[in-house]
């Protein structure tokens, strides 16, 4: 699984560099790195809390999973807001909309990461692997098609953001249907 992800990423990066050219590819990579810098703020270390609490008591899911989701949603919202507010500071030749799209990707990626933490805490890593493989492959195929069709960095960023939101939605559904209901206790 890990090698597939790396190979998948290499294919996408080489194709993006080829079709976009050095300037646009560099702009795309800076935008992506900028939003990834906010990812730890959107996480708040909840993966460690989930692993510890559920590791101690596997029956703790009902009382720990939903509150940590609410906390993650709050932290992700603050991180996305931080990205959007600070985007003009880092604009320097990059379209603001590119940074805004990547800020939206941060929200989806944060929720998908929370789902991964829940899967790992319950020792259901197979769900995370399945989702990651499917959605990264979907992202790569869509991005390659967009590049071949002459689309630019805004479309690539939108595909990236959409793939993370789709993975987050699928992950939430799996948590809700296979691990515990996502509702207040």
Secondary structure as GFF3:
##gff-version 3
##sequence-region A 1 185
A	DSSP	alpha_helix	2	36	.	.	.	ID=ss1
A	DSSP	alpha_helix	39	43	.	.	.	ID=ss2
A	DSSP	alpha_helix	46	56	.	.	.	ID=ss3
A	DSSP	three_ten_helix	58	60	.	.	.	ID=ss4
A	DSSP	alpha_helix	61	86	.	.	.	ID=ss5
A	DSSP	three_ten_helix	87	90	.	.	.	ID=ss6
A	DSSP	alpha_helix	96	121	.	.	.	ID=ss7
A	DSSP	alpha_helix	125	148	.	.	.	ID=ss8
A	DSSP	alpha_helix	153	174	.	.	.	ID=ss9
A	DSSP	pi_helix	175	179	.	.	.	ID=ss10
###
